[in-house]
Structure formats: structure tokens, C-alpha cells
Amino acid sequence: MISLKDHFKIHLPIAKNGIFWNGKPDEFSNIYHNLNYSQQFGLTPFALTGVYGQFNGKPRPHNGHDFASNDIIDIVMPCKGWVSYTGLDAGGYGNCCFFETETVTENGDTVKMEFVLGHMKELPIISVAHWHEAGEKIGQMGKTGFSTGPHVHHGGRPWLKVGDGWQYLYPEDGARGYIDLTDLYIEKPIYNKQDLINEANYMAIIDKKLIFNNDTGEIGWFYNKKLRVPKDIDRFVKMLGSYLVSKEGVNLPDVDFDKLPREEF
């Protein structure tokens, strides 16, 4: 089976002045401060109400990722793509844009990704039947179609070439061939803001402290949100001198030590 995450990496479909959104909500965002990941892929609480219909007697899953804001947000191409359709799907995606990637062949299988971006404020401004590069503007976030508020719906599904035609790479399971795009996203969207708050609080606690790896004996100095790991440990110890002994430190297991953002010095 072809590895989608190795061949179809994509950005989040939101950018400002050429900078893609980092996927973090509100004050943690790098470009807009009123933006969040509002609904994940799959059998979300909203999907379980049956709002997306039924499949084999069960609720259909939410077949994409929703990003919401009340600000004016630019929606852009998340990767290079061939725009196959733009228009209004009044009962579903509203003002939307469909586009496809180039095909990839591996182990005899030829696959492409098809993406949709929906609920835009107005009809997309991007031209149809042309290739467009990542970052090109498609439109602005809106609430057209079946929408409970301003957001963009981003869905993606892989297609497998079979003879002269194409079929879903994965069997229909209620999502109409669409898949969870988390592994494909370059910038990982954060759904739970509390995780970031907890992380920020933890970073503040360990700031300007020595960090010890309980398992390997490795040592570092945490400063300005990064673990500074010395290339020359002897020089590091001599440089800190008695401060190394007197300063409060934090002991971490190897698995947590490796999670800290770092740089060597």
C-alpha cells in the first residue's frame, strides 16, 4: 500500500502574507488570534447526532477538518494542485473549491489526492482547469452551505487508478472515501487548547533551570523555551562552576527529556 504521508504532505489551508497558520488556537496562533480547530475528522459528538446522515444504519462521520474564526481569514492552496471545480453547493459545502494533486506511482499502484475546501464567503477567485501553487489565495472563510458558523471545511480523499478509471483507495465506510488528514499536515492543528496552556505553564516552571536526563545522564540548560544541550559537557560544567551545584534542577526520564525543543551550543 502506498504511503500517503510520504507523498502528499500538505500545509493547513490558511495563511496570511505568505505565512501558513501553525495550527495553534487564539493567542498561540502565529498569524491570526481568533482562529481555532473546531471539529476533527470522524465520529465527533456533532456527527453522532446523525446530522451528516446514515450509513449502514449508523451515523456518518465528519469527513474533514473544520477551522473556525470570526475574523477575515484567507483560505489558500495547501499544496500544488489542479483546480477541477469551483462553485456553490447550497446544501452542503457552500462556496467551495475542489482540486487534485499530481499522481504518484509506487509498487504498481497509481494514486492521487483530491481535496475540497468549503463554506467560503463568496465564490472562489482561483481559476479552474489550471495548476496552482501552495499558498495561492482561493477565497475567504465564510458560512455558506450547511454551516453552523464561519469556518472552512477541509476534506481529502485518495483515489486509486483502476484500468481507465479511478476508485476510492479505501472502501466506503460512511466518509465517502475521505480520510483523516492529520498525518499529512505539515503544521499539526491543535484541537485541545488546554494542552498548550499546560505546556506553556510547564515551560515557565522549568525556565532557567538545569535539566537532567535520569536515564542517560545527559544534561541541558532550559532557557527561552529551548533546551540548550552542550556539545562539550566538560566545558559546560567549568563554565557554570559552582552555579551548577547550587542551582535548582529538574530530573526527567529520557522520554520526556527528548520531547523538549532543543539546540546545541
KARAGI-V210394 format. One record per pair of residues at least 12 apart in sequence whose C-alpha atoms are under 8 Angstrom apart, sorted by sequence separation. I is the first residue (numbers start at 1). GAP is how many residues later the second one is. D is the distance in whole Angstrom. If there is no record, write none. Layout:
BEGIN
i = {I | I}
gap = {GAP | GAP}
d = {D | D}
END
This chain:
BEGIN
i = {19 | 24 | 25 | 47 | 48 | 85 | 86 | 100 | 101 | 125 | 126 | 158 | 209 | 210 | 23 | 24 | 47 | 48 | 84 | 85 | 100 | 101 | 125 | 126 | 208 | 209 | 23 | 47 | 83 | 84 | 85 | 100 | 124 | 125 | 208 | 209 | 16 | 47 | 83 | 84 | 99 | 100 | 124 | 207 | 208 | 15 | 43 | 83 | 84 | 98 | 99 | 123 | 206 | 207 | 208 | 211 | 43 | 44 | 82 | 83 | 98 | 99 | 122 | 207 | 43 | 44 | 81 | 82 | 98 | 121 | 122 | 207 | 42 | 43 | 81 | 82 | 97 | 98 | 120 | 121 | 158 | 41 | 42 | 81 | 82 | 96 | 97 | 120 | 121 | 122 | 157 | 158 | 41 | 42 | 80 | 81 | 96 | 97 | 120 | 121 | 157 | 158 | 40 | 41 | 42 | 79 | 96 | 119 | 120 | 121 | 156 | 157 | 203 | 41 | 95 | 96 | 119 | 120 | 121 | 155 | 156 | 40 | 41 | 93 | 94 | 95 | 96 | 119 | 120 | 155 | 156 | 40 | 93 | 94 | 95 | 119 | 156 | 39 | 40 | 93 | 94 | 95 | 119 | 155 | 38 | 39 | 95 | 96 | 97 | 119 | 37 | 38 | 39 | 95 | 96 | 119 | 37 | 38 | 95 | 37 | 38 | 36 | 37 | 119 | 120 | 35 | 36 | 119 | 120 | 35 | 36 | 119 | 227 | 229 | 231 | 35 | 118 | 119 | 210 | 226 | 227 | 228 | 229 | 230 | 231 | 34 | 35 | 88 | 117 | 118 | 226 | 227 | 228 | 229 | 230 | 34 | 35 | 87 | 117 | 118 | 225 | 226 | 227 | 228 | 229 | 34 | 86 | 87 | 116 | 117 | 210 | 212 | 214 | 226 | 228 | 86 | 116 | 117 | 209 | 210 | 211 | 212 | 213 | 214 | 215 | 216 | 115 | 116 | 209 | 210 | 211 | 212 | 213 | 214 | 215 | 115 | 116 | 209 | 210 | 211 | 212 | 213 | 214 | 97 | 115 | 209 | 211 | 213 | 86 | 114 | 115 | 85 | 113 | 114 | 83 | 84 | 85 | 113 | 114 | 206 | 213 | 83 | 84 | 113 | 114 | 212 | 82 | 83 | 84 | 112 | 113 | 211 | 82 | 83 | 111 | 112 | 82 | 83 | 111 | 112 | 82 | 83 | 94 | 95 | 111 | 81 | 82 | 94 | 95 | 110 | 111 | 80 | 81 | 93 | 94 | 109 | 110 | 80 | 81 | 93 | 94 | 109 | 80 | 81 | 92 | 93 | 79 | 80 | 90 | 91 | 92 | 77 | 79 | 90 | 91 | 77 | 78 | 79 | 89 | 90 | 77 | 78 | 88 | 15 | 16 | 76 | 77 | 111 | 14 | 15 | 76 | 77 | 14 | 15 | 76 | 77 | 93 | 14 | 15 | 76 | 77 | 13 | 14 | 75 | 76 | 13 | 74 | 75 | 76 | 13 | 14 | 74 | 75 | 13 | 74 | 75 | 12 | 74 | 75 | 11 | 73 | 74 | 10 | 11 | 72 | 73 | 10 | 72 | 9 | 69 | 75 | 70 | 68 | 69 | 68 | 69 | 68 | 67 | 68 | 66 | 67 | 66 | 67 | 66 | 65 | 66 | 64 | 65 | 64 | 65 | 64 | 63 | 64 | 7 | 2 | 2 | 8 | 1 | 2 | 1 | 2 | 63 | 61 | 62 | 63 | 60 | 61 | 64 | 20 | 59 | 60 | 63 | 64 | 65 | 63 | 64 | 65 | 18 | 63 | 64 | 55 | 55 | 15 | 54 | 13 | 11 | 41 | 42 | 41 | 13 | 40 | 37 | 39 | 37 | 38 | 37 | 36 | 23 | 22 | 23 | 24 | 25 | 21 | 22 | 23 | 24 | 25 | 22 | 23 | 25 | 28 | 24 | 12 | 10 | 11 | 12 | 9 | 10 | 11 | 12 | 8 | 9 | 10 | 11 | 9 | 12 | 5 | 5 | 4}
gap = {12 | 12 | 12 | 12 | 12 | 12 | 12 | 12 | 12 | 12 | 12 | 12 | 12 | 12 | 13 | 13 | 13 | 13 | 13 | 13 | 13 | 13 | 13 | 13 | 13 | 13 | 14 | 14 | 14 | 14 | 14 | 14 | 14 | 14 | 14 | 14 | 15 | 15 | 15 | 15 | 15 | 15 | 15 | 15 | 15 | 16 | 16 | 16 | 16 | 16 | 16 | 16 | 16 | 16 | 16 | 16 | 17 | 17 | 17 | 17 | 17 | 17 | 17 | 17 | 18 | 18 | 18 | 18 | 18 | 18 | 18 | 18 | 19 | 19 | 19 | 19 | 19 | 19 | 19 | 19 | 19 | 20 | 20 | 20 | 20 | 20 | 20 | 20 | 20 | 20 | 20 | 20 | 21 | 21 | 21 | 21 | 21 | 21 | 21 | 21 | 21 | 21 | 22 | 22 | 22 | 22 | 22 | 22 | 22 | 22 | 22 | 22 | 22 | 23 | 23 | 23 | 23 | 23 | 23 | 23 | 23 | 24 | 24 | 24 | 24 | 24 | 24 | 24 | 24 | 24 | 24 | 25 | 25 | 25 | 25 | 25 | 25 | 26 | 26 | 26 | 26 | 26 | 26 | 26 | 27 | 27 | 27 | 27 | 27 | 27 | 28 | 28 | 28 | 28 | 28 | 28 | 29 | 29 | 29 | 30 | 30 | 31 | 31 | 31 | 31 | 32 | 32 | 32 | 32 | 33 | 33 | 33 | 33 | 33 | 33 | 34 | 34 | 34 | 34 | 34 | 34 | 34 | 34 | 34 | 34 | 35 | 35 | 35 | 35 | 35 | 35 | 35 | 35 | 35 | 35 | 36 | 36 | 36 | 36 | 36 | 36 | 36 | 36 | 36 | 36 | 37 | 37 | 37 | 37 | 37 | 37 | 37 | 37 | 37 | 37 | 38 | 38 | 38 | 38 | 38 | 38 | 38 | 38 | 38 | 38 | 38 | 39 | 39 | 39 | 39 | 39 | 39 | 39 | 39 | 39 | 40 | 40 | 40 | 40 | 40 | 40 | 40 | 40 | 41 | 41 | 41 | 41 | 41 | 42 | 42 | 42 | 43 | 43 | 43 | 44 | 44 | 44 | 44 | 44 | 44 | 44 | 45 | 45 | 45 | 45 | 45 | 46 | 46 | 46 | 46 | 46 | 46 | 47 | 47 | 47 | 47 | 48 | 48 | 48 | 48 | 49 | 49 | 49 | 49 | 49 | 50 | 50 | 50 | 50 | 50 | 50 | 51 | 51 | 51 | 51 | 51 | 51 | 52 | 52 | 52 | 52 | 52 | 53 | 53 | 53 | 53 | 54 | 54 | 54 | 54 | 54 | 55 | 55 | 55 | 55 | 56 | 56 | 56 | 56 | 56 | 57 | 57 | 57 | 58 | 58 | 58 | 58 | 58 | 59 | 59 | 59 | 59 | 60 | 60 | 60 | 60 | 60 | 61 | 61 | 61 | 61 | 62 | 62 | 62 | 62 | 63 | 63 | 63 | 63 | 64 | 64 | 64 | 64 | 65 | 65 | 65 | 66 | 66 | 66 | 67 | 67 | 67 | 68 | 68 | 68 | 68 | 69 | 69 | 70 | 72 | 77 | 80 | 81 | 81 | 82 | 82 | 83 | 84 | 84 | 85 | 85 | 86 | 86 | 87 | 88 | 88 | 89 | 89 | 90 | 90 | 91 | 92 | 92 | 97 | 104 | 105 | 105 | 106 | 107 | 108 | 109 | 112 | 113 | 113 | 113 | 114 | 114 | 114 | 115 | 115 | 115 | 115 | 115 | 115 | 116 | 116 | 116 | 117 | 117 | 117 | 118 | 119 | 120 | 120 | 122 | 123 | 138 | 138 | 139 | 141 | 151 | 152 | 152 | 153 | 153 | 154 | 155 | 164 | 165 | 165 | 165 | 165 | 166 | 166 | 166 | 166 | 166 | 167 | 167 | 168 | 168 | 169 | 173 | 174 | 174 | 174 | 175 | 175 | 175 | 175 | 176 | 176 | 176 | 176 | 177 | 177 | 178 | 179 | 180}
d = {7 | 7 | 7 | 7 | 8 | 6 | 6 | 7 | 5 | 8 | 5 | 8 | 6 | 6 | 8 | 8 | 7 | 7 | 8 | 5 | 6 | 7 | 6 | 8 | 7 | 6 | 8 | 6 | 7 | 6 | 7 | 4 | 5 | 6 | 5 | 7 | 6 | 6 | 6 | 5 | 6 | 6 | 5 | 5 | 5 | 7 | 8 | 4 | 7 | 7 | 5 | 7 | 7 | 5 | 8 | 8 | 7 | 7 | 5 | 7 | 6 | 7 | 7 | 7 | 5 | 7 | 6 | 5 | 5 | 7 | 7 | 7 | 5 | 6 | 5 | 6 | 6 | 7 | 6 | 6 | 7 | 7 | 5 | 5 | 8 | 7 | 5 | 6 | 6 | 8 | 5 | 7 | 5 | 6 | 7 | 7 | 6 | 7 | 5 | 4 | 4 | 8 | 7 | 6 | 8 | 8 | 4 | 7 | 4 | 6 | 5 | 6 | 6 | 5 | 6 | 6 | 5 | 6 | 6 | 6 | 6 | 7 | 5 | 8 | 6 | 5 | 6 | 5 | 6 | 8 | 8 | 5 | 5 | 5 | 5 | 5 | 7 | 6 | 7 | 5 | 7 | 7 | 6 | 8 | 8 | 5 | 6 | 7 | 7 | 8 | 8 | 5 | 7 | 5 | 7 | 7 | 6 | 5 | 7 | 5 | 6 | 6 | 6 | 8 | 8 | 7 | 5 | 7 | 7 | 6 | 7 | 6 | 6 | 7 | 6 | 5 | 6 | 7 | 8 | 7 | 6 | 6 | 6 | 6 | 6 | 6 | 8 | 7 | 6 | 5 | 5 | 4 | 5 | 5 | 5 | 7 | 8 | 6 | 5 | 7 | 7 | 5 | 6 | 6 | 6 | 7 | 7 | 7 | 8 | 5 | 7 | 7 | 6 | 7 | 7 | 6 | 6 | 7 | 7 | 7 | 6 | 6 | 6 | 6 | 6 | 7 | 7 | 5 | 6 | 5 | 5 | 5 | 5 | 5 | 6 | 6 | 6 | 5 | 6 | 6 | 6 | 6 | 7 | 8 | 4 | 7 | 7 | 6 | 7 | 6 | 7 | 6 | 7 | 5 | 7 | 6 | 8 | 6 | 6 | 7 | 6 | 5 | 6 | 4 | 7 | 8 | 8 | 6 | 8 | 6 | 6 | 8 | 6 | 6 | 7 | 5 | 6 | 7 | 6 | 7 | 4 | 7 | 8 | 6 | 5 | 5 | 6 | 5 | 7 | 6 | 6 | 7 | 5 | 7 | 4 | 7 | 6 | 6 | 7 | 5 | 7 | 7 | 4 | 8 | 5 | 6 | 6 | 5 | 7 | 5 | 5 | 7 | 4 | 5 | 6 | 7 | 5 | 7 | 6 | 7 | 5 | 6 | 8 | 8 | 7 | 7 | 5 | 8 | 7 | 6 | 5 | 5 | 6 | 7 | 5 | 6 | 8 | 5 | 6 | 4 | 7 | 6 | 6 | 6 | 5 | 5 | 7 | 6 | 7 | 6 | 8 | 8 | 5 | 5 | 6 | 5 | 6 | 5 | 6 | 5 | 6 | 6 | 5 | 6 | 7 | 5 | 5 | 7 | 8 | 8 | 8 | 6 | 8 | 6 | 6 | 6 | 4 | 5 | 6 | 6 | 5 | 6 | 7 | 5 | 6 | 6 | 6 | 5 | 5 | 6 | 4 | 6 | 7 | 7 | 6 | 8 | 7 | 8 | 7 | 8 | 8 | 5 | 6 | 7 | 8 | 5 | 6 | 7 | 8 | 8 | 6 | 6 | 7 | 8 | 7 | 7 | 8 | 7 | 8 | 8 | 8 | 5 | 7 | 8 | 8 | 8 | 8 | 8 | 6 | 8 | 8 | 7 | 8 | 7 | 7 | 5 | 7 | 6 | 5 | 6 | 6 | 7 | 7 | 7 | 4 | 5 | 8 | 7 | 6 | 7 | 8 | 8 | 6 | 6 | 6 | 7 | 5 | 5 | 5 | 6 | 6 | 6 | 6 | 6 | 6 | 8 | 6 | 5 | 7}
END
